[in-house]
Amino acid sequence: MTSSPHPVEDRTDVESPGTTPVPPRGRLARRWAAVRATGEDGMSTAEYAVGTVAACAFAAVLYRVVTGGSIVTGLTDLVESALATLS
């Protein structure tokens, strides 16, 4: 049996048999109180967008640094000296 994050008593879409229906405003107030009482998990859509843009900007800067002339020359010299040592 799977458990839901909220017990059946707290769910707004299920009412116990024999009880009077709760007006929509009361359900909304209970749901809002439950949302405010719980912590936020993860990021919202706007935070994902900002995080994605930041990651892309970092990747672009890293690409420019790695493909720059001095890095390529340094890596080429390092590989050539390692191969010269082995032969």
C-alpha positions, -999 to +999 in steps of 0.1 A: +000+000+000+014+034-010+011+063+014+002+097+002+021+128+015-011+139+033-033+116+054-069+111+041-082+135+068-061+164+053-070+157+017-094+183+002-108+161-025-120+132-002-147+136+023-158+111+050-192+095+045-219+111+067-201+145+070-214+177+056-195+190+026-169+217+033-175+248+013-148+254-014-134+284+005-128+262+036-110+236+015-089+263-001-080+277+033-070+242+046-050+235+015-032+269+017-024+263+054-009+229+045+012+244+017+025+271+040+033+245+067+054+223+045+089+232+033+098+238-003+114+209-021+134+215-052+133+245-075+105+262-092+103+267-130+118+302-128+147+289-107+153+261-133+154+287-160+179+309-142+200+278-133+200+266-169+211+300-182+239+302-156+250+267-165+251+275-203+270+307-196+295+288-175+299+262-203+304+289-229+332+305-208+348+272-201+347+263-238+364+296-248+391+290-222+398+254-232+399+262-269+421+292-264+455+292-280+476+290-248+456+260-234+458+240-267+495+248-270+502+238-234+483+205-237+500+197-270+535+203-255+525+181-225+514+152-247+544+155-270+568+155-240+550+125-225+553+106-258+589+116-262+596+101-227+580+068-237+600+064-269 
